[in-house]
Amino acid sequence: MTRVSSHSTIAWFTLVGIGVAWALTGPLTKLSVSTGHHPVGLTLWTTIIGAILITAALYLSGGRLPVSRQHVVFFLLCGFLGTAFPNSLSFKAYQHLSVGVNVILISIVPMTTMVFALAFKLEQPNLRRLGGLALGICAVALIAIPQTSLPDSSQVVWVALPIVIALSYASENIYIAKARPQDCSALTIMCGLYWGALVMLTPLTLAMGAWVDLTPMGTPELALIAVAILHLLAYLGFVWLIAHSGPVFASQVGYLVTGGGVFLGILVFDEQHSLWVWLALLVMMAGLVLVKPRDENSVA
């Protein structure tokens, strides 16, 4: 495999493109929930779109989806931890919190991943990265504790959702690191987890009466389709960037997603943030700098 230097134009353009794509999913998600569509139904649609596209990509690349018992269990767990559960919560969170607050809080994913990596002895304690974890906790506290941090103090209960989402993504990261079948490429894992999520979401959507009708094809429905496509393209780009320029370089996309999400929330929805939220953004960015792995093989 040809490695692309992190100093190359291709690597930097890819990094920026991924950051912009993921940052755009914030305001687009906010638009998709604007008419009260059910979060589970919305998640089902993004999963259907993603499953179709990623399956086509896998088969065009000459790959096939393994369906042994080991693989099916692996894909189901990844689908739950990485798509079905966190994405449903994400749509719910965007119904109640601003784009800016959501993207700041979800930025604790690498920090929570590090905590789990330490617990499972996949990494050794590191004072610098532990300092980054402490700053991440402080950033969450700056949003959750002061009564004036959010436009409505009753919104504070919904702050828990992005934190649970981050824990779910971090659990998926650790599970993949520990249980990944040796014959599964990143593309195969993505395809499998989308189908695993689809298997769970379809009966759940029908049982809850959460089906979302996309036929109006208004702004919310088009925004939902864009979210599904952008997320998949960004994730594929991220996997490519890790493979060609290393996880340390690729991890810098977090700064673009967080900063870009806050900016786009202001631009699209005219969001106004309190001083506490701005302080949380600065503290979270500092935490991301410290928690970024120096080891190219780090799972966090």
PAMI-686094 format. One record per atom (N, C-alpha, C): residue in one letter; z, y, x. Coordinates in steps of 0.05 Angstrom, whole numbers, padded with zeros to 5 digits, always signed. Each point is the difference from the previous one (the first is absolute). Example, Ala and Ser with C-alpha at 12.3 -4.5 7.8 and 13.67 -1.06 7.14 Angstrom:
BEGIN
a+00156-00114+00264;a+00000+00024-00018;a+00000+00024+00018;s-00014+00021-00007;s+00001+00024+00016;s+00014+00022-00015;
***
This chain:
BEGIN
m+00000-00024+00017;m+00000+00024-00017;m+00000+00025+00018;t-00019+00018-00005;t-00001+00025+00015;t+00022+00019-00008;r+00016+00009+00019;r+00022+00018-00006;r-00009+00029+00002;v+00006+00016-00021;v-00007+00028+00000;v+00024+00016+00010;s-00004+00015+00021;s+00022+00016+00011;s+00010+00020-00020;s+00027+00004+00001;s+00013+00019-00018;s-00009+00028+00006;h-00013+00004+00022;h-00010+00027+00007;h-00029+00004-00010;s-00012-00020-00011;s-00028+00002-00007;s-00003+00016-00026;t-00024+00011-00004;t-00006+00016-00024;t+00001-00018-00025;i-00010-00025+00003;i+00000-00018-00023;i+00028-00006-00010;a+00018-00005+00019;a+00028-00006-00007;a+00013+00023-00015;w-00004+00024+00011;w+00012+00024-00013;w-00012+00006-00027;f-00026-00002-00003;f-00013+00004-00025;f+00010-00021-00021;t+00003-00024+00009;t+00010-00022-00017;t+00028+00006-00009;l+00017+00009+00019;l+00028+00006-00006;l+00002+00022-00021;v-00016+00022+00004;v+00000+00022-00019;v-00010-00008-00027;g-00022-00016+00000;g-00011-00010-00025;g+00019-00016-00016;i+00015-00018+00013;i+00020-00016-00013;i+00022+00018-00012;g+00009+00019+00016;g+00021+00018-00008;g-00008+00016-00025;v-00024+00010+00000;v-00010+00016-00022;v-00002-00017-00025;a-00011-00025+00003;a-00004-00018-00023;a+00027-00007-00013;w+00019-00007+00017;w+00026-00007-00011;w+00015+00024-00012;a-00003+00023+00013;a+00012+00025-00011;a-00012+00007-00027;l-00026-00005-00004;l-00013+00006-00025;l+00010-00018-00023;t+00010-00024+00007;t+00009-00018-00022;t+00025+00012-00014;g+00015+00017+00014;g+00023+00012-00013;g-00007+00017-00025;p-00015+00022+00004;p-00008+00015-00024;p-00017-00015-00020;l-00016-00019+00010;l-00016-00016-00019;l+00017-00018-00017;t+00021-00011+00013;t+00019-00017-00016;t+00014+00017-00021;k+00008+00024+00008;k+00013+00019-00019;k-00019+00005-00023;l-00025+00004+00005;l-00019+00004-00022;l-00003-00024-00018;s+00000-00024+00012;s-00004-00024-00015;s+00023-00006-00019;v+00024+00010+00005;v+00022-00005-00018;v+00005+00023-00019;s-00018+00020+00001;s+00004+00025-00016;s-00001-00004-00030;t-00013-00021-00009;t-00003-00005-00029;t+00019-00021-00010;g+00019-00009+00017;g+00020-00020-00008;g-00009-00029+00001;h-00021-00006+00015;h-00008-00028+00003;h+00023-00016+00012;h+00002-00025-00009;h+00022-00017+00010;h-00003-00007+00029;p+00021+00002+00016;p-00002-00005+00029;p-00010-00028+00007;v+00008-00020-00015;v-00008-00027+00005;v-00030-00004-00006;g-00009+00012-00022;g-00029-00001-00006;g-00017+00014+00021;l+00010+00023+00010;l-00015+00014+00021;l-00001-00017+00025;t+00022-00012+00007;t+00001-00018+00024;t-00019-00023-00003;l-00002-00011-00024;l-00019-00022-00005;l-00028+00009+00006;w-00008+00023-00009;w-00027+00010+00004;w-00006+00005+00030;t+00018+00012+00014;t-00004+00005+00028;t-00002-00027+00015;t+00015-00020-00009;t-00001-00026+00013;t-00027-00014-00006;i-00009+00002-00025;i-00026-00012-00007;i-00022+00012+00017;i-00001+00026+00002;i-00021+00014+00016;i+00002-00008+00029;g+00025+00000+00010;g+00004-00007+00028;g-00007-00029+00006;a+00007-00018-00019;a-00006-00029+00004;a-00030-00005+00001;i-00015+00014-00017;i-00029-00004-00001;i-00013+00010+00026;l+00008+00024+00009;l-00011+00012+00024;l+00007-00016+00025;i+00026-00008+00003;i+00008-00013+00024;i-00011-00029+00001;t-00003-00013-00023;t-00012-00026+00000;t-00029+00001+00009;a-00015+00021-00010;a-00027+00003+00009;a-00002+00005+00030;a+00019+00016+00011;a+00000+00006+00029;a+00006-00026+00016;l+00019-00016-00011;l+00007-00025+00014;l-00024-00019+00001;y-00013-00004-00022;y-00022-00019-00001;y-00024+00010+00015;l-00005+00026+00000;l-00023+00011+00015;l+00005-00002+00030;s+00025-00001+00008;s+00007-00003+00028;s+00000-00029+00009;g-00006-00018-00019;g+00000-00028+00006;g+00026-00015-00003;g+00020+00014-00010;g+00027-00012-00004;g+00002-00013-00027;r+00021-00016-00002;r+00006-00013-00026;r+00031+00001-00004;l+00008-00001-00025;l+00028+00002-00007;l+00012-00028-00001;p+00018-00007+00018;p+00012-00027-00001;p+00019-00002-00024;v+00001-00024-00012;v+00016-00003-00024;v+00019-00024+00002;s+00010-00006+00024;s+00020-00021+00003;s+00026+00010-00012;r+00019-00018-00004;r+00026+00008-00012;r+00013+00021+00018;q+00000-00004+00026;q+00012+00020+00018;q-00013+00027-00003;h-00026+00001-00002;h-00014+00026-00002;h+00006+00013-00027;v+00000-00016-00021;v+00004+00011-00027;v+00028+00013-00002;v+00020-00014+00010;v+00027+00011+00000;v+00002+00026+00016;f-00013-00001+00023;f-00001+00024+00018;f-00013+00024-00015;f-00023-00005-00012;f-00015+00021-00014;f+00016+00011-00024;l+00013-00018-00014;l+00016+00009-00024;l+00023+00018+00009;l+00014-00008+00021;l+00023+00017+00009;l-00010+00026+00011;c-00022+00000+00015;c-00011+00025+00010;c-00010+00017-00023;g-00012-00012-00019;g-00011+00015-00023;g+00022+00013-00016;f+00023-00013-00002;f+00023+00011-00014;f+00012+00023+00016;l+00006-00005+00025;l+00014+00020+00017;l-00018+00023+00008;g-00026-00005+00002;g-00018+00021+00010;g-00017+00014-00020;t-00001-00011-00025;t-00018+00012-00020;t+00013+00001-00028;a+00005-00023-00012;a+00008-00001-00028;a+00026+00017-00005;f+00021-00006+00015;f+00025+00014-00004;f+00000+00029+00009;p-00007+00006+00026;p+00002+00028+00009;p-00020+00018-00014;n-00024-00009-00006;n-00020+00017-00012;n+00008+00007-00029;s+00012-00019-00014;s+00009+00006-00027;s+00022+00022+00001;l+00018-00003+00019;l+00021+00020+00003;l-00011+00027+00008;s-00021-00001+00017;s-00012+00025+00010;s-00011+00016-00023;f-00015-00013-00018;f-00011+00015-00023;f+00023+00012-00017;k+00022-00015-00003;k+00023+00010-00015;k+00012+00024+00014;a+00002-00002+00027;a+00012+00022+00015;a-00016+00026-00003;y-00027-00003+00001;y-00017+00024-00002;y+00001+00012-00028;q+00010-00015-00020;q+00003+00012-00027;q+00024+00020+00000;h+00018-00004+00019;h+00025+00016-00001;h+00005+00018+00024;l-00013-00006+00022;l+00004+00016+00025;l-00026+00012+00009;s+00003+00022+00015;s-00024+00014+00010;s-00013-00017+00022;v-00025+00007+00005;v-00015-00014+00021;v+00014+00003+00027;g+00009+00024+00006;g+00013+00006+00025;g+00025-00017+00005;v+00017-00001-00020;v+00025-00015+00002;v-00006-00030+00003;n-00019-00010-00015;n-00008-00028+00003;n-00009-00007+00028;v-00018+00016+00011;v-00011-00007+00026;v+00021+00002+00022;i+00018+00019-00003;i+00022+00003+00020;i+00017-00025+00000;l+00008-00008-00024;l+00019-00023-00003;l-00013-00026+00009;i-00026-00004-00007;i-00013-00025+00007;i-00004-00003+00030;s+00003+00023+00014;s-00004-00001+00029;s+00021-00016+00015;i+00021-00009-00014;i+00021-00016+00013;i-00008-00029+00004;v-00025-00007-00007;v-00009-00028+00003;v+00003-00010+00029;p-00009+00015+00021;p+00004-00011+00027;p+00029-00002+00008;m+00017+00017-00012;m+00028-00001+00007;m+00014-00024-00013;t-00007-00005-00025;t+00011-00024-00013;t-00011-00025+00012;t-00025+00000+00009;t-00011-00023+00013;t+00015-00006+00026;m+00008+00022+00014;m+00015-00004+00025;m+00027-00013-00006;v+00013+00009-00021;v+00026-00012-00008;v-00002-00030-00004;f-00021-00008-00016;f-00004-00028-00005;f-00008-00015+00026;a-00015+00013+00017;a-00008-00013+00025;a+00024-00005+00018;l+00019+00018-00001;l+00025-00004+00015;l+00016-00022-00012;a+00002-00001-00027;a+00015-00020-00014;a-00011-00028+00005;f-00026-00003+00002;f-00013-00026+00005;f-00005-00005+00030;k+00011+00018+00017;k-00002-00003+00029;k-00029+00000+00010;l-00017+00015-00014;l-00027+00003+00009;l-00002+00023+00020;e+00020+00017+00001;e+00002+00022+00019;e+00028+00002+00010;q+00003+00013+00023;q+00026+00006+00012;q+00008+00028-00007;p+00027+00005-00003;p+00009+00027-00006;p-00010+00020+00021;n-00008+00024-00010;n-00010+00021+00017;n+00012+00026-00010;l+00014+00015+00018;l+00014+00024-00009;l-00020+00021-00010;r-00023+00003+00012;r-00019+00020-00009;r-00009-00006-00028;r-00007-00025-00006;r-00010-00007-00026;r+00023+00000-00021;l+00024-00007+00008;l+00023+00002-00018;l+00005+00029-00007;g-00005+00018+00019;g+00002+00028-00006;g-00020+00009-00021;g-00024-00012+00002;g-00021+00006-00020;g+00009-00010-00028;l+00012-00024-00001;l+00011-00010-00025;l+00021+00018-00012;a+00018+00010+00017;a+00020+00019-00009;a-00012+00025-00012;l-00021+00010+00013;l-00013+00024-00011;l-00014-00006-00026;g-00011-00024-00003;g-00012-00007-00026;g+00020-00001-00022;i+00024-00011+00006;i+00021+00000-00020;i+00009+00028-00008;c+00001+00018+00021;c+00007+00028-00005;c-00021+00013-00018;a-00025-00005+00005;a-00022+00012-00016;a+00003-00009-00030;v+00006-00025-00004;v+00004-00009-00028;v+00024+00014-00013;a+00021+00002+00016;a+00024+00014-00010;a-00005+00029-00007;l-00017+00013+00015;l-00006+00028-00005;l-00014+00004-00027;i-00014-00021-00008;i-00014+00001-00026;i+00018-00009-00023;a+00016-00021+00006;a+00016-00013-00022;a+00026+00014-00006;i+00013+00012+00020;i+00028+00010-00004;i+00002+00028-00011;p-00014+00020+00012;p+00004+00028-00010;p-00011+00002-00029;q+00015+00013-00017;q-00008+00003-00028;q-00024+00018-00004;t-00006+00016+00020;t-00022+00019-00002;t-00025-00009+00015;s+00000-00025+00010;s-00022-00009+00016;s-00025-00006-00017;l+00004-00009-00025;l-00022-00006-00018;l-00001+00020-00023;p-00024+00004-00012;p-00002+00019-00022;p+00019-00006-00023;d+00006-00025-00005;d+00018-00008-00021;d+00019-00021+00012;s+00026+00006-00001;s+00020-00018+00012;s+00000-00028-00011;s-00011-00003-00025;s-00001-00027-00012;s-00021-00017+00014;q-00018+00012+00016;q-00020-00016+00014;q+00011-00016+00022;v+00025+00005+00008;v+00011-00013+00024;v+00001-00030-00004;v+00003-00010-00025;v+00002-00028-00004;v-00026-00014+00008;w-00023+00014-00002;w-00025-00011+00007;w-00006-00001+00029;v+00017+00013+00016;v-00003+00000+00029;v+00003-00029+00011;a+00015-00016-00015;a+00004-00028+00008;a-00026-00016+00001;l-00019+00008-00017;l-00025-00016-00002;l-00015-00001+00026;p-00007+00023+00012;p-00015-00001+00026;p+00016-00015+00022;i+00026+00001-00001;i+00016-00014+00020;i-00003-00031-00004;v+00002-00008-00025;v-00004-00029-00006;v-00029-00008+00007;i-00019+00017-00005;i-00028-00006+00008;i-00002-00004+00030;a+00012+00018+00015;a+00000-00002+00029;a+00013-00026+00010;l+00022-00008-00013;l+00013-00026+00007;l-00018-00023-00006;s-00016+00001-00022;s-00018-00021-00007;s-00022-00003+00021;y-00012+00023+00007;y-00021+00000+00021;y+00011-00011+00027;a+00024+00009+00006;a+00012-00009+00025;a+00005-00030+00000;s+00009-00010-00023;s+00004-00029-00003;s-00026-00015+00004;e-00022+00011-00011;e-00026-00013+00003;e-00008+00000+00030;n+00005+00022+00014;n-00007+00001+00028;n+00014-00022+00016;i+00026-00003-00005;i+00016-00021+00014;i-00009-00028-00008;y-00005-00004-00026;y-00008-00026-00009;y-00027-00008+00013;i-00018+00018+00002;i-00026-00005+00013;i+00004-00007+00029;a+00018+00015+00013;a+00005-00004+00029;a+00012-00028+00005;k+00016-00010-00019;k+00014-00025+00004;k-00015-00024-00012;a-00015+00004-00021;a-00011-00023-00015;a-00030-00001-00001;r-00014+00018+00014;r-00029+00002-00001;r-00013-00026+00010;p-00016-00013-00017;p-00015-00024+00010;p-00018+00007+00023;q-00002-00017+00019;q-00015+00006+00024;q-00030+00003-00005;d-00010-00012-00022;d-00029+00001-00005;d-00007+00024-00018;c+00018+00019-00004;c-00005+00022-00018;c-00004+00026+00015;s-00024+00012-00003;s-00005+00026+00011;s+00013+00021-00018;a+00000+00025+00009;a+00011+00022-00016;a-00016+00002-00026;l-00027-00003+00002;l-00017+00001-00024;l+00007-00022-00020;t+00004-00024+00010;t+00007-00022-00017;t+00027+00004-00014;i+00020+00011+00015;i+00026+00006-00012;i-00002+00020-00022;m-00016+00021+00005;m-00004+00021-00020;m-00012-00012-00025;c-00021-00016+00003;c-00013-00012-00023;c+00019-00018-00015;g+00015-00016+00015;g+00019-00019-00013;g+00022+00015-00015;l+00011+00021+00012;l+00022+00014-00013;l-00010+00015-00025;y-00025+00010+00000;y-00011+00012-00024;y-00002-00020-00023;w-00010-00024+00006;w-00002-00021-00020;w+00027-00010-00009;g+00019-00002+00019;g+00027-00008-00006;g+00013+00020-00020;a-00004+00026+00005;a+00010+00020-00017;a-00013-00001-00028;l-00026-00006+00000;l-00015-00001-00025;l+00010-00023-00018;v+00007-00023+00013;v+00011-00023-00015;v+00026+00008-00014;m+00016+00016+00013;m+00026+00008-00012;m-00003+00023-00020;l-00017+00019+00006;l-00003+00024-00017;l-00014-00005-00026;t-00019-00019-00001;t-00016-00004-00024;t+00017-00009-00024;p+00016-00022+00003;p+00017-00008-00023;p+00022+00021-00006;l+00010+00013+00021;l+00021+00020-00004;l-00010+00023-00016;t-00025+00009+00006;t-00012+00022-00015;t-00004-00007-00029;l-00010-00024-00005;l-00004-00009-00028;l+00026-00003-00015;a+00020-00011+00014;a+00026-00005-00013;a+00014+00027-00007;m-00004+00020+00016;m+00013+00026-00004;m-00017+00018-00018;g-00024-00008-00006;g-00018+00018-00015;g-00007+00024+00016;a-00003-00003+00026;a-00004+00022+00018;a-00029+00005+00008;w-00018-00013-00014;w-00029+00002+00006;w-00009+00030-00001;v-00015+00008+00020;v-00010+00028+00001;v-00030-00001-00005;d-00009+00015-00020;d-00029+00002-00007;d-00013+00021+00018;l-00018-00008+00016;l-00014+00019+00018;l-00025+00012-00012;t-00008-00009-00024;t-00026+00008-00010;t-00003+00030-00006;p+00022+00015-00005;p-00004+00029-00003;p-00012+00013+00025;m+00006-00012+00023;m-00011+00010+00026;m+00004+00030+00003;g+00024+00009-00007;g+00007+00028+00005;g+00011+00003+00028;t+00012+00023+00005;t+00011+00005+00027;t+00021-00020+00008;p+00019-00008-00017;p+00020-00020+00009;p-00012-00027+00007;e-00019-00009-00016;e-00013-00026+00006;e-00016+00001+00026;l-00015+00021+00003;l-00016+00003+00025;l+00018+00002+00024;a+00023+00014-00003;a+00019+00003+00022;a+00012-00027+00007;l+00005-00017-00020;l+00010-00027+00005;l-00019-00017+00017;i-00026+00001-00008;i-00020-00015+00015;i-00002+00011+00029;a+00001+00026+00003;a-00001+00012+00027;a+00024-00009+00017;v+00024-00002-00013;v+00024-00009+00014;v-00004-00028+00011;a-00011-00018-00017;a-00004-00028+00008;a-00020-00002+00024;i-00022+00015-00002;i-00020-00001+00021;i+00010+00013+00026;l+00012+00023-00002;l+00010+00014+00024;l+00022-00016+00014;h+00018-00012-00016;h+00022-00015+00013;h-00011-00024+00015;l-00020-00014-00012;l-00011-00023+00013;l-00015+00008+00026;l-00017+00021-00002;l-00014+00009+00023;l+00018+00009+00023;a+00022+00014-00008;a+00019+00010+00020;a+00014-00024+00013;y+00007-00020-00016;y+00015-00023+00011;y-00018-00015+00019;l-00026-00004-00008;l-00018-00014+00018;l-00004+00015+00026;g-00002+00027-00003;g-00003+00017+00024;g+00024-00002+00018;f+00024-00002-00013;f+00025-00001+00015;f+00001-00027+00016;v-00007-00021-00013;v-00001-00027+00013;v-00019+00001+00023;w-00024+00012-00004;w-00020+00002+00022;w+00011+00016+00023;l+00014+00022-00006;l+00010+00018+00020;l+00022-00014+00017;i+00017-00015-00014;i+00021-00015+00015;i-00013-00020+00019;a-00021-00014-00009;a-00013-00020+00016;a-00014+00012+00024;h-00011+00025-00003;h-00017+00011+00021;h+00014+00021+00017;s+00021+00013-00011;s+00013+00021+00016;s+00030-00004+00002;g+00011-00021-00013;g+00028-00007+00003;g+00017+00012-00023;p+00023-00013-00006;p+00017+00009-00022;p+00014+00026+00006;v+00005+00007+00025;v+00013+00025+00006;v-00017+00023-00007;f-00026-00001+00008;f-00018+00022-00007;f-00004+00001-00030;a-00004-00024-00012;a-00005-00001-00029;a+00024+00011-00016;s+00024-00004+00010;s+00024+00009-00015;s+00001+00030-00004;q-00016+00015+00015;q+00000+00029-00002;q-00012+00009-00027;v-00013-00018-00014;v-00011+00007-00026;v+00022+00008-00020;g+00025-00009+00006;g+00022+00008-00018;g+00004+00030-00001;y-00003+00014+00022;y+00003+00029+00000;y-00020+00013-00018;l-00025-00010+00002;l-00022+00012-00016;l+00004-00005-00030;v+00009-00025-00007;v+00004-00006-00028;v+00023+00016-00012;t+00022+00003+00015;t+00023+00015-00011;t-00007+00029-00002;g-00009+00012+00022;g-00006+00029+00000;g-00023+00006-00019;g-00021-00017+00000;g-00023+00004-00018;g+00008-00003-00029;g+00017-00019-00006;g+00009-00004-00028;g+00015+00024-00011;v+00017+00011+00017;v+00015+00024-00009;v-00019+00023-00004;f-00018+00004+00018;f-00020+00022-00002;f-00017-00002-00025;l-00010-00025-00005;l-00017-00004-00023;l+00015+00003-00026;g+00025-00008+00000;g+00016+00005-00024;g+00003+00029-00007;i+00002+00017+00020;i+00002+00029-00004;i-00028+00010-00009;l-00021-00010+00013;l-00027+00010-00005;l-00009-00007-00028;v+00005-00025-00008;v-00011-00010-00026;v+00018+00006-00023;f+00026-00003+00004;f+00019+00004-00023;f+00018+00025+00003;d-00005+00016+00020;d+00016+00024+00005;d+00030-00007+00001;e+00006-00022+00014;e+00028-00009+00002;e+00016+00021+00017;q+00024+00005-00009;q+00018+00018+00014;q+00024-00016+00009;h+00006+00000+00026;h+00022-00016+00010;h+00023+00018+00009;s+00024-00011-00004;s+00024+00014+00009;s+00003-00001+00030;l+00018+00015+00011;l+00005+00000+00029;l+00009-00028+00008;w+00015-00014-00017;w+00010-00026+00007;w-00023-00020+00004;v-00021+00002-00016;v-00023-00018+00002;v-00015+00006+00026;w-00003+00026+00006;w-00014+00007+00025;w+00016-00009+00025;l+00026+00002-00002;l+00017-00011+00022;l-00003-00030+00002;a-00001-00013-00023;a-00004-00029+00000;a-00026-00008+00013;l-00021+00015-00005;l-00027-00005+00012;l+00002+00002+00030;l+00013+00021+00010;l+00002+00004+00029;l+00017-00022+00013;v+00022-00007-00013;v+00017-00021+00011;v-00014-00027-00001;m-00015-00006-00022;m-00015-00025-00001;m-00021-00002+00021;m-00014+00022+00005;m-00021+00000+00021;m+00013-00005+00027;a+00023+00012+00005;a+00014-00006+00026;a+00009-00029+00001;g+00008-00010-00022;g+00008-00029-00001;g-00023-00018+00006;l-00024+00007-00011;l-00024-00016+00004;l-00008+00000+00030;v+00004+00023+00013;v-00006+00002+00028;v+00017-00019+00016;l+00026-00001-00006;l+00019-00017+00015;l-00003-00029-00006;v-00006-00007-00026;v-00001-00028-00007;v-00027-00013+00007;k-00020+00016+00008;k-00026-00011+00008;k+00004-00019+00023;p-00011-00025-00002;p+00004-00019+00021;p-00015+00007+00026;r+00012-00006+00022;r-00014+00003+00026;r-00013-00026+00008;d+00010-00021-00011;d-00011-00027+00006;d-00024-00005-00019;e-00023-00006+00011;e-00024-00005-00016;e+00003-00024-00018;n+00019-00018+00005;n+00003-00024-00016;n+00022+00003-00020;s+00012+00023-00003;s+00022+00004-00019;s-00010-00004-00028;v+00017-00012-00017;v-00007-00004-00028;v+00006+00024-00017;a+00015+00019+00010;a+00007+00024-00015;a-00017+00023+00007;
***
